[in-house]
Amino acid sequence: MARTTRPLTNTEVLRAKALEKDLTLHDGNGLFLIVKTSGKK
């Protein structure tokens, strides 16, 4: 059975914070967002 993923929401993107190292968020359709420790997205 294929695993389904949900797309990133606007709220998830706005609240994303990287603490000690860069954070990568995936939406499952090939889109990803990298949040740097400096706060840049």
Number of C-alpha atoms within 10 A of each C-alpha: 3 4 5 7 10 9 12 15 9 8 8 11 14 9 7 17 19 16 12 9 11 15 15 13 14 14 13 13 9 6 10 12 14 17 19 17 14 12 12 10 16
